[in-house]
């Protein structure tokens, strides 16, 4: 049985019909609705460049006053343990500085920027077995957030796919290092986008607009293999703001 088949055995496809109201998408290089790719293949032959993963959302209703968003991504490797190449952020990680978040719509992305050029993004947490022992050995959970200045509240409208944030995975440490595992298939699932507002409440968007998963090195077969992600812990907007205090 191939690694790709093995990864599919533990995975669940989650797709939405075109009639669904609102939802979330995940894709490489651009928002999914604007031509972003579901799979990213990389020859793992250079330390330069990056791989850009786009999180986008369609609000379920018009929201006049969004302040930011909290996104949760689960990653699963085909390997039995998460390779060093996928170890980021935490002390002692092989590629500690190779994971960033971008909160301003990339010039190469074409869906509307929900933050109108004012987004400030960060990776608030990258949980692996070493930091959260109940995390399976071949998985990681990434908490990403975007906020806008406290004096700003922005409108978004149902029926439009908006850029939420971009996760940038740098190629540093790929060649000539001990950070092995770049060629291992993997799958990433966007579990939730929490959109916070001033006065309209919190919007926990979990259903896919089209597809809430993306693969690395063909990490799934026929689009049928992404982690059966554990439910995300619902956070209030107050908790989200607290991440950056």
ABEGO torsion letter per residue (X at the ends): XBAAAAAAAABBBBBBBAABBEEBBBBBGBBAAAGBBABBBBAGABABEBBBBBBBBBBABBBABBAEBBBBBBBBBABABBBAAABBGBBGBABAAABBBBABBBAABABBBAAGGABBBBBABBBBAAABAABBAABBBBBBBBBBBAABBBBBBBGBBBBABBBBBBABGABGBABBGAABBBBBBBABBBBBBAAAEBBBBABBAABABBBBGGABBGGABBBBBBBBBBBBAAAAAAAAX
